[in-house]
Amino acid sequence: MVINTPMDDTLLADLVTDLPRAERLQRLVSRLRARFRCGAVALLQLEEEQLRPVAVDGLVGDALGRRFVVGQHPRLAAILARRGVTRFHHDSSLPDPYDGLIDEHAGEPLPVHDCMGIGLHVEGRPWGALTLDALDVGTFDAAAQAELQRLGVLIEAAIRTTRLEAEIRALRLARGDARVDGGGRDEGEIVGQSAAIGRLLHELDVVADSELPVLLLGETGVGKELFAHRLHRLSRRRAQALVHVNCAALPESLAESELFGHARGAFSGALSERPGRFEAADGGTLFLDEVGELPLAVQAKLLRTLQNGEIQRLGADRPRRVDVRVIAATNRNLREHVRDGSFRADLYHRLSVYPIPIPPLRERGNDVLLLAGRFLELNRARLGLRSLRLSGAAQAALHRYRWPGNVRELEHVISRAALKAMSRGVDRSAIVTLEADLLDLDGLEAPAPPPAAVPPTAAAPADATTTLPPLREAVDACQRDAIRQALAAHGDNWARAARALGLDASNLHKLARRLGLKG
């Protein structure tokens, strides 16, 4: 049953207020959850054959990183199949996509509950869906369904407004206005909401439409190839090819031929003419991954191509013109390689006209949980599980770990943990929870320094009279200290403190009240 206060005015107010995309849509789902007094609300955008959560309220922290393949979730498919409201009876046999993911019952099978949703359309085309779950049977009665049907028009208007704002921002970017706020971008498969990723995506948007060479800098596993694809997709060359070359995999004897091609008879085995990667990328973009691995002789020819736009096939007499934008990437410190003579200084300066550092995962805050959610859903589908989630201790372990292998390492950790759980004989129809020990992060951490030696005179005698506090009191004291430190680090902002601690904001408030930190 819905409350009596209409929310039309608040939704309309948001439509005419200048808000970042994420904030507008988050306000929308939060107000709908309060309006319908339900346990969770999710707004999901349709991308080909899967639904991507863009705003949620009442679901676990990693929900925004998940992707729900429509064909694997019959409730979501049923909602998308019709224009009106779809309600599922409390004893429906159809599996719920959020089983184990409702914040109040994380890790538990959903009890008998109400569920309804509505398919959303923008400009006459399917856009996605809105879902609502209530833990009290009877919440979504006929009046609630009629109310959601009526509000559907306003919800679609909010989405349409967000899309128009994004298009205006894109137009301004195309005209060279670098002051545009990037809050409304569609991040595609780049999962993350941290400030570090937000700044990076905005910088990529600004530089993408230029013809400048770009040098992506970052540790192993940060996703340099993914960001190179984004640069190409946003550039004026997006209709042409993006050619990827892994320089580390090129044998030194064949590197020149691979990049620039060769003429017939140029070397033993060259039985015909062969174009190189530069010619394949003509009119488009060439991505030189691990560019620091190129042999010095090839570096000289690459420099000449960047300077005058010409290549010369190995064994050929005449140069050829090419129109190629180069994006390079490396996990090495090229400045040091310039100093030791293994990388040409003039090539370094040509490639690094616009260097872009990509932040490591340890600097991306709560993005680790969003990415984990993405990998959890992929493994759930791959292994045929009903639900796959992380325990609270496992989430905390992900936050503590330093991630030397970054996003790639996180993907491997989640996949390995899921397989370990399967090897222990889990029930595929149950909710599978990955505990911290399955992640095996302790074994990957650098060994801790040995404890400082304590002089014998300073050590307290260990005898039966030694009094230790009860375990619960010790845990509570530790939690109080952690919450106080998080609040102090984030200016007493509870939402930011919750993200830093890897908790849902509502759960942090509940814990703080239990520990006596809030009234």
Summary of the structure (lengths in Angstrom):
residues: 519
radius of gyration: 27.4
end to end distance: 30.0
largest distance: 91.8
contacts: 1550
relative contact order: 0.09
helix: 45%
strand: 16%
